[in-house]
C-alpha cells in the first residue's frame, strides 16, 4: 500500500492558458482596430505610423515584428534630431573689457 495521493484530473478551465475546451473553436481573423493615424509633418515619423497599418492584417504573434520595426524607426528619428546642428548662436555683444590698447 502506498501513501501517495493521486492527483485529480485537471478541469477544462484549468488547462493551458489560451487553450479552449471546445475543439471547434476558431480564433477571430485579423482585423483593423480603426485607430486614426494623422500626419505629423515629419517624414520619418509618418512612415513609421503608416507601417503600423501592416499589423492590422497580421495575427497577434506577427505584431511584435511590426512594433519593433516602428519603435526602431522612431528611435532613429529622435536620435537624428539630436545629431542635427542647430542654428548658429548669436554673437555675444562686445564687452568694454575686451578693448586693448
C-alpha positions in Angstrom: 0.0 0.0 0.0 1.3 3.4 -1.0 1.0 6.7 0.9 1.0 8.7 -2.4 -2.2 10.5 -3.1 -3.2 10.5 -6.8 -3.5 14.0 -8.3 -7.0 14.9 -9.5 -7.6 15.3 -13.2 -7.5 19.0 -14.3 -10.8 20.6 -15.0 -11.3 22.0 -18.5 -10.9 25.6 -17.2 -7.6 24.7 -15.6 -5.9 23.5 -18.8 -3.2 25.6 -20.6 -3.8 29.3 -20.7 -5.3 30.2 -24.1 -6.5 26.6 -24.7 -10.1 26.2 -25.5 -12.1 23.2 -24.4 -14.3 23.5 -27.5 -12.5 21.6 -30.3 -14.5 23.7 -32.9 -13.1 27.0 -31.6 -11.6 29.2 -34.3 -9.9 32.5 -33.3 -11.1 35.6 -35.0 -9.4 36.7 -38.2 -7.1 39.7 -38.0 -9.0 43.0 -38.4 -8.0 46.7 -38.3 -8.6 48.4 -34.9 -9.8 51.5 -36.6 -7.4 53.8 -34.8 -6.9 57.0 -36.8 -3.4 58.0 -37.7 -2.9 61.6 -38.7 0.2 63.1 -40.4 2.7 64.6 -38.1 4.7 66.6 -40.6 7.8 64.6 -40.0 8.6 62.2 -42.9 10.3 59.5 -40.7 7.5 59.5 -38.1 4.8 59.5 -40.7 6.5 56.5 -42.4 6.6 54.7 -39.0 2.9 55.4 -38.3 2.0 54.1 -41.8 4.0 50.9 -41.1 1.7 50.3 -38.1 -1.1 49.6 -40.6 0.7 46.4 -41.5 -0.2 44.9 -38.1 -3.9 45.3 -38.9 -3.6 42.3 -41.3 -1.4 40.0 -39.1 -2.2 37.6 -36.4 -1.2 38.8 -32.9 2.1 36.9 -32.9 3.1 38.9 -36.0 2.6 42.3 -34.3 5.9 42.2 -32.4 8.0 42.4 -35.5 6.0 45.4 -36.8 6.1 47.2 -33.4 9.8 46.6 -33.0 10.4 47.9 -36.5 8.3 51.1 -35.9 10.0 51.6 -32.5 13.5 51.3 -34.1 12.5 53.9 -36.8 11.0 56.3 -34.2 14.1 56.0 -32.0 16.3 56.7 -35.1 14.3 59.7 -35.9 14.7 61.1 -32.4 18.4 60.4 -32.4 18.7 62.2 -35.7 17.1 65.3 -34.1 19.8 65.3 -31.5 22.6 65.0 -34.1 21.4 67.8 -36.4 23.2 71.1 -35.8 21.0 73.9 -34.8 21.2 77.5 -35.9 24.4 79.3 -35.1 24.4 81.1 -31.7 24.1 84.9 -32.0 27.4 86.7 -31.4 27.8 88.0 -27.9 27.9 91.8 -27.5 31.4 93.2 -27.1 32.4 93.8 -23.5 34.1 97.1 -22.5 36.9 94.9 -21.1 37.7 93.3 -24.5 39.4 96.5 -25.8 43.1 96.5 -25.5 45.3 99.4 -26.3 
